[in-house]
Amino acid sequence: MNLRINSLTEYQQAYQKSVEQPEQFWASVAENFTWHKKWDKVLEWSFNLCKTEWFKGAQLNITENCIDRHLP
């Protein structure tokens, strides 16, 4: 997924996909990160338990993704 949005139309399309297909949308965004272990499941939620879990089973180092991968 291209993470750059260059117009209102592109934003609206991305937003629509994020609402209609959240698992596919966020999985495609997450592909841009460096993972130590990829997720077993993108989203697990229960309305009755008021519980939401994203990227179950995944492991990453946020510093590696925010800083290290941008160093020369």
PDB file of N, CA, C and O in Angstrom:
ATOM      1  N   MET A   1       0.846  -1.187   0.000  1.00  0.00           N
ATOM      2  CA  MET A   1       0.000   0.000   0.000  1.00  0.00           C
ATOM      3  C   MET A   1       0.882   1.237   0.000  1.00  0.00           C
ATOM      4  O   MET A   1       1.860   1.319   0.743  1.00  0.00           O
ATOM      5  N   ASN A   2       0.529   2.180  -0.828  1.00  0.00           N
ATOM      6  CA  ASN A   2       1.216   3.461  -0.847  1.00  0.00           C
ATOM      7  C   ASN A   2       0.736   4.274   0.358  1.00  0.00           C
ATOM      8  O   ASN A   2      -0.459   4.526   0.514  1.00  0.00           O
ATOM      9  N   LEU A   3       1.675   4.676   1.198  1.00  0.00           N
ATOM     10  CA  LEU A   3       1.302   5.398   2.406  1.00  0.00           C
ATOM     11  C   LEU A   3       1.170   6.900   2.197  1.00  0.00           C
ATOM     12  O   LEU A   3       0.784   7.619   3.119  1.00  0.00           O
ATOM     13  N   ARG A   4       1.475   7.371   1.030  1.00  0.00           N
ATOM     14  CA  ARG A   4       1.339   8.801   0.752  1.00  0.00           C
ATOM     15  C   ARG A   4      -0.011   9.067   0.096  1.00  0.00           C
ATOM     16  O   ARG A   4      -0.389   8.424  -0.883  1.00  0.00           O
ATOM     17  N   ILE A   5      -0.711  10.018   0.658  1.00  0.00           N
ATOM     18  CA  ILE A   5      -2.009  10.406   0.116  1.00  0.00           C
ATOM     19  C   ILE A   5      -1.845  11.800  -0.459  1.00  0.00           C
ATOM     20  O   ILE A   5      -1.454  12.734   0.241  1.00  0.00           O
ATOM     21  N   ASN A   6      -2.146  11.927  -1.734  1.00  0.00           N
ATOM     22  CA  ASN A   6      -1.870  13.166  -2.449  1.00  0.00           C
ATOM     23  C   ASN A   6      -3.104  13.983  -2.809  1.00  0.00           C
ATOM     24  O   ASN A   6      -2.989  15.052  -3.410  1.00  0.00           O
ATOM     25  N   SER A   7      -4.269  13.492  -2.449  1.00  0.00           N
ATOM     26  CA  SER A   7      -5.472  14.248  -2.794  1.00  0.00           C
ATOM     27  C   SER A   7      -6.604  13.864  -1.845  1.00  0.00           C
ATOM     28  O   SER A   7      -6.537  12.853  -1.146  1.00  0.00           O
ATOM     29  N   LEU A   8      -7.620  14.676  -1.840  1.00  0.00           N
ATOM     30  CA  LEU A   8      -8.795  14.389  -1.027  1.00  0.00           C
ATOM     31  C   LEU A   8      -9.458  13.093  -1.498  1.00  0.00           C
ATOM     32  O   LEU A   8      -9.949  12.315  -0.681  1.00  0.00           O
ATOM     33  N   THR A   9      -9.472  12.863  -2.785  1.00  0.00           N
ATOM     34  CA  THR A   9     -10.064  11.638  -3.332  1.00  0.00           C
ATOM     35  C   THR A   9      -9.317  10.409  -2.826  1.00  0.00           C
ATOM     36  O   THR A   9      -9.947   9.429  -2.430  1.00  0.00           O
ATOM     37  N   GLU A  10      -7.986  10.443  -2.833  1.00  0.00           N
ATOM     38  CA  GLU A  10      -7.198   9.320  -2.318  1.00  0.00           C
ATOM     39  C   GLU A  10      -7.466   9.112  -0.834  1.00  0.00           C
ATOM     40  O   GLU A  10      -7.559   7.976  -0.369  1.00  0.00           O
ATOM     41  N   TYR A  11      -7.589  10.198  -0.097  1.00  0.00           N
ATOM     42  CA  TYR A  11      -7.892  10.096   1.333  1.00  0.00           C
ATOM     43  C   TYR A  11      -9.249   9.421   1.535  1.00  0.00           C
ATOM     44  O   TYR A  11      -9.375   8.512   2.356  1.00  0.00           O
ATOM     45  N   GLN A  12     -10.243   9.856   0.803  1.00  0.00           N
ATOM     46  CA  GLN A  12     -11.586   9.303   0.955  1.00  0.00           C
ATOM     47  C   GLN A  12     -11.613   7.816   0.607  1.00  0.00           C
ATOM     48  O   GLN A  12     -12.313   7.036   1.252  1.00  0.00           O
ATOM     49  N   GLN A  13     -10.843   7.426  -0.423  1.00  0.00           N
ATOM     50  CA  GLN A  13     -10.777   6.017  -0.804  1.00  0.00           C
ATOM     51  C   GLN A  13     -10.102   5.192   0.294  1.00  0.00           C
ATOM     52  O   GLN A  13     -10.577   4.112   0.643  1.00  0.00           O
ATOM     53  N   ALA A  14      -9.002   5.700   0.830  1.00  0.00           N
ATOM     54  CA  ALA A  14      -8.296   4.993   1.906  1.00  0.00           C
ATOM     55  C   ALA A  14      -9.184   4.901   3.139  1.00  0.00           C
ATOM     56  O   ALA A  14      -9.267   3.844   3.765  1.00  0.00           O
ATOM     57  N   TYR A  15      -9.840   5.979   3.488  1.00  0.00           N
ATOM     58  CA  TYR A  15     -10.735   5.976   4.644  1.00  0.00           C
ATOM     59  C   TYR A  15     -11.847   4.949   4.464  1.00  0.00           C
ATOM     60  O   TYR A  15     -12.150   4.185   5.380  1.00  0.00           O
ATOM     61  N   GLN A  16     -12.445   4.935   3.290  1.00  0.00           N
ATOM     62  CA  GLN A  16     -13.546   4.002   3.011  1.00  0.00           C
ATOM     63  C   GLN A  16     -13.078   2.558   3.181  1.00  0.00           C
ATOM     64  O   GLN A  16     -13.777   1.742   3.781  1.00  0.00           O
ATOM     65  N   LYS A  17     -11.896   2.247   2.652  1.00  0.00           N
ATOM     66  CA  LYS A  17     -11.365   0.890   2.793  1.00  0.00           C
ATOM     67  C   LYS A  17     -11.093   0.580   4.262  1.00  0.00           C
ATOM     68  O   LYS A  17     -11.344  -0.539   4.710  1.00  0.00           O
ATOM     69  N   SER A  18     -10.584   1.550   5.015  1.00  0.00           N
ATOM     70  CA  SER A  18     -10.284   1.312   6.428  1.00  0.00           C
ATOM     71  C   SER A  18     -11.544   1.018   7.235  1.00  0.00           C
ATOM     72  O   SER A  18     -11.488   0.310   8.240  1.00  0.00           O
ATOM     73  N   VAL A  19     -12.665   1.552   6.803  1.00  0.00           N
ATOM     74  CA  VAL A  19     -13.936   1.333   7.497  1.00  0.00           C
ATOM     75  C   VAL A  19     -14.582   0.023   7.042  1.00  0.00           C
ATOM     76  O   VAL A  19     -15.095  -0.739   7.862  1.00  0.00           O
ATOM     77  N   GLU A  20     -14.556  -0.229   5.749  1.00  0.00           N
ATOM     78  CA  GLU A  20     -15.236  -1.404   5.201  1.00  0.00           C
ATOM     79  C   GLU A  20     -14.419  -2.691   5.327  1.00  0.00           C
ATOM     80  O   GLU A  20     -14.983  -3.772   5.499  1.00  0.00           O
ATOM     81  N   GLN A  21     -13.103  -2.576   5.243  1.00  0.00           N
ATOM     82  CA  GLN A  21     -12.220  -3.741   5.308  1.00  0.00           C
ATOM     83  C   GLN A  21     -11.030  -3.441   6.221  1.00  0.00           C
ATOM     84  O   GLN A  21      -9.891  -3.390   5.756  1.00  0.00           O
ATOM     85  N   PRO A  22     -11.283  -3.243   7.511  1.00  0.00           N
ATOM     86  CA  PRO A  22     -10.202  -2.816   8.397  1.00  0.00           C
ATOM     87  C   PRO A  22      -9.027  -3.787   8.469  1.00  0.00           C
ATOM     88  O   PRO A  22      -7.876  -3.353   8.519  1.00  0.00           O
ATOM     89  N   GLU A  23      -9.295  -5.085   8.475  1.00  0.00           N
ATOM     90  CA  GLU A  23      -8.197  -6.042   8.564  1.00  0.00           C
ATOM     91  C   GLU A  23      -7.293  -5.976   7.344  1.00  0.00           C
ATOM     92  O   GLU A  23      -6.070  -5.972   7.480  1.00  0.00           O
ATOM     93  N   GLN A  24      -7.873  -5.925   6.166  1.00  0.00           N
ATOM     94  CA  GLN A  24      -7.071  -5.842   4.939  1.00  0.00           C
ATOM     95  C   GLN A  24      -6.332  -4.512   4.861  1.00  0.00           C
ATOM     96  O   GLN A  24      -5.164  -4.463   4.475  1.00  0.00           O
ATOM     97  N   PHE A  25      -7.014  -3.446   5.228  1.00  0.00           N
ATOM     98  CA  PHE A  25      -6.401  -2.122   5.168  1.00  0.00           C
ATOM     99  C   PHE A  25      -5.189  -2.044   6.086  1.00  0.00           C
ATOM    100  O   PHE A  25      -4.105  -1.658   5.648  1.00  0.00           O
ATOM    101  N   TRP A  26      -5.359  -2.408   7.365  1.00  0.00           N
ATOM    102  CA  TRP A  26      -4.262  -2.269   8.320  1.00  0.00           C
ATOM    103  C   TRP A  26      -3.171  -3.300   8.089  1.00  0.00           C
ATOM    104  O   TRP A  26      -2.010  -3.029   8.392  1.00  0.00           O
ATOM    105  N   ALA A  27      -3.502  -4.469   7.563  1.00  0.00           N
ATOM    106  CA  ALA A  27      -2.464  -5.444   7.208  1.00  0.00           C
ATOM    107  C   ALA A  27      -1.582  -4.878   6.099  1.00  0.00           C
ATOM    108  O   ALA A  27      -0.365  -5.060   6.122  1.00  0.00           O
ATOM    109  N   SER A  28      -2.183  -4.195   5.133  1.00  0.00           N
ATOM    110  CA  SER A  28      -1.380  -3.618   4.049  1.00  0.00           C
ATOM    111  C   SER A  28      -0.514  -2.468   4.560  1.00  0.00           C
ATOM    112  O   SER A  28       0.602  -2.283   4.076  1.00  0.00           O
ATOM    113  N   VAL A  29      -0.997  -1.705   5.511  1.00  0.00           N
ATOM    114  CA  VAL A  29      -0.185  -0.652   6.130  1.00  0.00           C
ATOM    115  C   VAL A  29       0.957  -1.288   6.911  1.00  0.00           C
ATOM    116  O   VAL A  29       2.099  -0.837   6.827  1.00  0.00           O
ATOM    117  N   ALA A  30       0.651  -2.328   7.666  1.00  0.00           N
ATOM    118  CA  ALA A  30       1.651  -2.980   8.521  1.00  0.00           C
ATOM    119  C   ALA A  30       2.769  -3.642   7.724  1.00  0.00           C
ATOM    120  O   ALA A  30       3.860  -3.848   8.254  1.00  0.00           O
ATOM    121  N   GLU A  31       2.521  -3.974   6.477  1.00  0.00           N
ATOM    122  CA  GLU A  31       3.565  -4.569   5.631  1.00  0.00           C
ATOM    123  C   GLU A  31       4.759  -3.624   5.461  1.00  0.00           C
ATOM    124  O   GLU A  31       5.840  -4.069   5.076  1.00  0.00           O
ATOM    125  N   ASN A  32       4.585  -2.352   5.737  1.00  0.00           N
ATOM    126  CA  ASN A  32       5.662  -1.378   5.593  1.00  0.00           C
ATOM    127  C   ASN A  32       6.594  -1.334   6.804  1.00  0.00           C
ATOM    128  O   ASN A  32       7.591  -0.613   6.787  1.00  0.00           O
ATOM    129  N   PHE A  33       6.286  -2.087   7.842  1.00  0.00           N
ATOM    130  CA  PHE A  33       7.130  -2.140   9.036  1.00  0.00           C
ATOM    131  C   PHE A  33       8.035  -3.356   8.997  1.00  0.00           C
ATOM    132  O   PHE A  33       7.775  -4.312   8.266  1.00  0.00           O
ATOM    133  N   THR A  34       9.096  -3.317   9.785  1.00  0.00           N
ATOM    134  CA  THR A  34       9.979  -4.457   9.947  1.00  0.00           C
ATOM    135  C   THR A  34       9.487  -5.239  11.156  1.00  0.00           C
ATOM    136  O   THR A  34       9.449  -4.715  12.269  1.00  0.00           O
ATOM    137  N   TRP A  35       9.115  -6.475  10.940  1.00  0.00           N
ATOM    138  CA  TRP A  35       8.561  -7.319  11.998  1.00  0.00           C
ATOM    139  C   TRP A  35       9.577  -8.378  12.388  1.00  0.00           C
ATOM    140  O   TRP A  35      10.232  -8.962  11.525  1.00  0.00           O
ATOM    141  N   HIS A  36       9.712  -8.627  13.678  1.00  0.00           N
ATOM    142  CA  HIS A  36      10.526  -9.743  14.153  1.00  0.00           C
ATOM    143  C   HIS A  36       9.719 -11.028  14.002  1.00  0.00           C
ATOM    144  O   HIS A  36      10.267 -12.091  13.712  1.00  0.00           O
ATOM    145  N   LYS A  37       8.407 -10.911  14.205  1.00  0.00           N
ATOM    146  CA  LYS A  37       7.476 -12.021  13.982  1.00  0.00           C
ATOM    147  C   LYS A  37       6.179 -11.406  13.478  1.00  0.00           C
ATOM    148  O   LYS A  37       5.604 -10.520  14.111  1.00  0.00           O
ATOM    149  N   LYS A  38       5.728 -11.898  12.318  1.00  0.00           N
ATOM    150  CA  LYS A  38       4.462 -11.383  11.790  1.00  0.00           C
ATOM    151  C   LYS A  38       3.302 -11.900  12.624  1.00  0.00           C
ATOM    152  O   LYS A  38       3.430 -12.884  13.353  1.00  0.00           O
ATOM    153  N   TRP A  39       2.207 -11.244  12.509  1.00  0.00           N
ATOM    154  CA  TRP A  39       1.016 -11.535  13.287  1.00  0.00           C
ATOM    155  C   TRP A  39       0.364 -12.844  12.860  1.00  0.00           C
ATOM    156  O   TRP A  39       0.501 -13.303  11.726  1.00  0.00           O
ATOM    157  N   ASP A  40      -0.344 -13.416  13.813  1.00  0.00           N
ATOM    158  CA  ASP A  40      -1.164 -14.594  13.529  1.00  0.00           C
ATOM    159  C   ASP A  40      -2.553 -14.158  13.063  1.00  0.00           C
ATOM    160  O   ASP A  40      -3.189 -14.822  12.244  1.00  0.00           O
ATOM    161  N   LYS A  41      -3.005 -13.029  13.606  1.00  0.00           N
ATOM    162  CA  LYS A  41      -4.311 -12.500  13.251  1.00  0.00           C
ATOM    163  C   LYS A  41      -4.262 -10.981  13.349  1.00  0.00           C
ATOM    164  O   LYS A  41      -3.739 -10.436  14.321  1.00  0.00           O
ATOM    165  N   VAL A  42      -4.804 -10.296  12.346  1.00  0.00           N
ATOM    166  CA  VAL A  42      -4.762  -8.833  12.326  1.00  0.00           C
ATOM    167  C   VAL A  42      -5.663  -8.236  13.407  1.00  0.00           C
ATOM    168  O   VAL A  42      -5.238  -7.348  14.146  1.00  0.00           O
ATOM    169  N   LEU A  43      -6.885  -8.710  13.501  1.00  0.00           N
ATOM    170  CA  LEU A  43      -7.855  -8.101  14.414  1.00  0.00           C
ATOM    171  C   LEU A  43      -8.713  -9.167  15.075  1.00  0.00           C
ATOM    172  O   LEU A  43      -9.242 -10.066  14.422  1.00  0.00           O
ATOM    173  N   GLU A  44      -8.832  -9.040  16.371  1.00  0.00           N
ATOM    174  CA  GLU A  44      -9.762  -9.878  17.114  1.00  0.00           C
ATOM    175  C   GLU A  44     -10.500  -8.964  18.081  1.00  0.00           C
ATOM    176  O   GLU A  44      -9.880  -8.250  18.870  1.00  0.00           O
ATOM    177  N   TRP A  45     -11.805  -8.990  18.017  1.00  0.00           N
ATOM    178  CA  TRP A  45     -12.555  -8.091  18.878  1.00  0.00           C
ATOM    179  C   TRP A  45     -13.862  -8.719  19.319  1.00  0.00           C
ATOM    180  O   TRP A  45     -14.403  -9.613  18.667  1.00  0.00           O
ATOM    181  N   SER A  46     -14.349  -8.228  20.441  1.00  0.00           N
ATOM    182  CA  SER A  46     -15.626  -8.669  20.984  1.00  0.00           C
ATOM    183  C   SER A  46     -16.382  -7.436  21.463  1.00  0.00           C
ATOM    184  O   SER A  46     -15.935  -6.726  22.364  1.00  0.00           O
ATOM    185  N   PHE A  47     -17.505  -7.201  20.859  1.00  0.00           N
ATOM    186  CA  PHE A  47     -18.342  -6.083  21.263  1.00  0.00           C
ATOM    187  C   PHE A  47     -18.843  -6.287  22.685  1.00  0.00           C
ATOM    188  O   PHE A  47     -18.864  -5.343  23.475  1.00  0.00           O
ATOM    189  N   ASN A  48     -19.245  -7.507  23.017  1.00  0.00           N
ATOM    190  CA  ASN A  48     -19.801  -7.804  24.338  1.00  0.00           C
ATOM    191  C   ASN A  48     -18.772  -7.658  25.456  1.00  0.00           C
ATOM    192  O   ASN A  48     -19.115  -7.235  26.560  1.00  0.00           O
ATOM    193  N   LEU A  49     -17.521  -8.002  25.180  1.00  0.00           N
ATOM    194  CA  LEU A  49     -16.474  -7.898  26.193  1.00  0.00           C
ATOM    195  C   LEU A  49     -15.755  -6.552  26.164  1.00  0.00           C
ATOM    196  O   LEU A  49     -14.919  -6.265  27.021  1.00  0.00           O
ATOM    197  N   CYS A  50     -16.085  -5.741  25.179  1.00  0.00           N
ATOM    198  CA  CYS A  50     -15.410  -4.448  25.018  1.00  0.00           C
ATOM    199  C   CYS A  50     -13.903  -4.665  24.906  1.00  0.00           C
ATOM    200  O   CYS A  50     -13.121  -4.004  25.589  1.00  0.00           O
ATOM    201  N   LYS A  51     -13.506  -5.587  24.047  1.00  0.00           N
ATOM    202  CA  LYS A  51     -12.100  -5.962  23.929  1.00  0.00           C
ATOM    203  C   LYS A  51     -11.692  -5.969  22.457  1.00  0.00           C
ATOM    204  O   LYS A  51     -12.364  -6.557  21.609  1.00  0.00           O
ATOM    205  N   THR A  52     -10.587  -5.307  22.180  1.00  0.00           N
ATOM    206  CA  THR A  52     -10.048  -5.270  20.824  1.00  0.00           C
ATOM    207  C   THR A  52      -8.558  -5.552  20.882  1.00  0.00           C
ATOM    208  O   THR A  52      -7.841  -4.955  21.685  1.00  0.00           O
ATOM    209  N   GLU A  53      -8.086  -6.463  20.029  1.00  0.00           N
ATOM    210  CA  GLU A  53      -6.660  -6.775  19.956  1.00  0.00           C
ATOM    211  C   GLU A  53      -6.221  -6.727  18.491  1.00  0.00           C
ATOM    212  O   GLU A  53      -6.824  -7.360  17.624  1.00  0.00           O
ATOM    213  N   TRP A  54      -5.171  -5.970  18.240  1.00  0.00           N
ATOM    214  CA  TRP A  54      -4.626  -5.820  16.896  1.00  0.00           C
ATOM    215  C   TRP A  54      -3.311  -6.584  16.781  1.00  0.00           C
ATOM    216  O   TRP A  54      -2.520  -6.603  17.725  1.00  0.00           O
ATOM    217  N   PHE A  55      -3.076  -7.200  15.654  1.00  0.00           N
ATOM    218  CA  PHE A  55      -1.825  -7.872  15.308  1.00  0.00           C
ATOM    219  C   PHE A  55      -1.404  -8.875  16.381  1.00  0.00           C
ATOM    220  O   PHE A  55      -0.288  -8.833  16.897  1.00  0.00           O
ATOM    221  N   LYS A  56      -2.332  -9.776  16.698  1.00  0.00           N
ATOM    222  CA  LYS A  56      -2.089 -10.793  17.728  1.00  0.00           C
ATOM    223  C   LYS A  56      -0.908 -11.668  17.337  1.00  0.00           C
ATOM    224  O   LYS A  56      -0.803 -12.143  16.206  1.00  0.00           O
ATOM    225  N   GLY A  57      -0.026 -11.863  18.304  1.00  0.00           N
ATOM    226  CA  GLY A  57       1.125 -12.730  18.113  1.00  0.00           C
ATOM    227  C   GLY A  57       2.308 -12.060  17.449  1.00  0.00           C
ATOM    228  O   GLY A  57       3.360 -12.681  17.291  1.00  0.00           O
ATOM    229  N   ALA A  58       2.161 -10.812  17.058  1.00  0.00           N
ATOM    230  CA  ALA A  58       3.233 -10.110  16.345  1.00  0.00           C
ATOM    231  C   ALA A  58       4.264  -9.550  17.318  1.00  0.00           C
ATOM    232  O   ALA A  58       3.964  -9.265  18.477  1.00  0.00           O
ATOM    233  N   GLN A  59       5.488  -9.400  16.814  1.00  0.00           N
ATOM    234  CA  GLN A  59       6.541  -8.767  17.594  1.00  0.00           C
ATOM    235  C   GLN A  59       7.312  -7.821  16.689  1.00  0.00           C
ATOM    236  O   GLN A  59       7.685  -8.174  15.570  1.00  0.00           O
ATOM    237  N   LEU A  60       7.542  -6.621  17.188  1.00  0.00           N
ATOM    238  CA  LEU A  60       8.368  -5.670  16.464  1.00  0.00           C
ATOM    239  C   LEU A  60       9.095  -4.800  17.459  1.00  0.00           C
ATOM    240  O   LEU A  60       8.753  -4.764  18.641  1.00  0.00           O
ATOM    241  N   ASN A  61      10.099  -4.099  16.976  1.00  0.00           N
ATOM    242  CA  ASN A  61      10.846  -3.143  17.781  1.00  0.00           C
ATOM    243  C   ASN A  61      10.502  -1.770  17.230  1.00  0.00           C
ATOM    244  O   ASN A  61      10.891  -1.437  16.111  1.00  0.00           O
ATOM    245  N   ILE A  62       9.781  -0.976  17.997  1.00  0.00           N
ATOM    246  CA  ILE A  62       9.301   0.315  17.494  1.00  0.00           C
ATOM    247  C   ILE A  62      10.457   1.259  17.176  1.00  0.00           C
ATOM    248  O   ILE A  62      10.378   2.042  16.229  1.00  0.00           O
ATOM    249  N   THR A  63      11.531   1.187  17.963  1.00  0.00           N
ATOM    250  CA  THR A  63      12.695   2.042  17.686  1.00  0.00           C
ATOM    251  C   THR A  63      13.304   1.687  16.342  1.00  0.00           C
ATOM    252  O   THR A  63      13.694   2.568  15.576  1.00  0.00           O
ATOM    253  N   GLU A  64      13.383   0.417  16.061  1.00  0.00           N
ATOM    254  CA  GLU A  64      13.915  -0.040  14.774  1.00  0.00           C
ATOM    255  C   GLU A  64      13.072   0.509  13.627  1.00  0.00           C
ATOM    256  O   GLU A  64      13.612   0.905  12.595  1.00  0.00           O
ATOM    257  N   ASN A  65      11.775   0.533  13.800  1.00  0.00           N
ATOM    258  CA  ASN A  65      10.882   1.004  12.749  1.00  0.00           C
ATOM    259  C   ASN A  65      10.848   2.521  12.637  1.00  0.00           C
ATOM    260  O   ASN A  65      10.702   3.052  11.536  1.00  0.00           O
ATOM    261  N   CYS A  66      10.978   3.225  13.750  1.00  0.00           N
ATOM    262  CA  CYS A  66      10.895   4.685  13.728  1.00  0.00           C
ATOM    263  C   CYS A  66      12.222   5.355  13.399  1.00  0.00           C
ATOM    264  O   CYS A  66      12.250   6.408  12.762  1.00  0.00           O
ATOM    265  N   ILE A  67      13.323   4.742  13.834  1.00  0.00           N
ATOM    266  CA  ILE A  67      14.614   5.404  13.691  1.00  0.00           C
ATOM    267  C   ILE A  67      15.608   4.590  12.868  1.00  0.00           C
ATOM    268  O   ILE A  67      16.089   5.053  11.834  1.00  0.00           O
ATOM    269  N   ASP A  68      15.911   3.393  13.320  1.00  0.00           N
ATOM    270  CA  ASP A  68      17.007   2.617  12.759  1.00  0.00           C
ATOM    271  C   ASP A  68      16.902   2.382  11.261  1.00  0.00           C
ATOM    272  O   ASP A  68      17.908   2.494  10.561  1.00  0.00           O
ATOM    273  N   ARG A  69      15.752   2.067  10.757  1.00  0.00           N
ATOM    274  CA  ARG A  69      15.631   1.742   9.333  1.00  0.00           C
ATOM    275  C   ARG A  69      15.826   2.960   8.420  1.00  0.00           C
ATOM    276  O   ARG A  69      15.957   2.818   7.204  1.00  0.00           O
ATOM    277  N   HIS A  70      15.843   4.155   9.022  1.00  0.00           N
ATOM    278  CA  HIS A  70      16.043   5.379   8.234  1.00  0.00           C
ATOM    279  C   HIS A  70      17.491   5.857   8.255  1.00  0.00           C
ATOM    280  O   HIS A  70      17.843   6.817   7.568  1.00  0.00           O
ATOM    281  N   LEU A  71      18.325   5.190   9.041  1.00  0.00           N
ATOM    282  CA  LEU A  71      19.732   5.569   9.096  1.00  0.00           C
ATOM    283  C   LEU A  71      20.453   5.023   7.879  1.00  0.00           C
ATOM    284  O   LEU A  71      20.100   3.956   7.377  1.00  0.00           O
ATOM    285  N   PRO A  72      21.479   5.757   7.388  1.00  0.00           N
ATOM    286  CA  PRO A  72      22.209   5.260   6.208  1.00  0.00           C
ATOM    287  C   PRO A  72      23.024   4.010   6.517  1.00  0.00           C
ATOM    288  O   PRO A  72      23.691   3.473   5.633  1.00  0.00           O
TER     289      PRO A  72
END
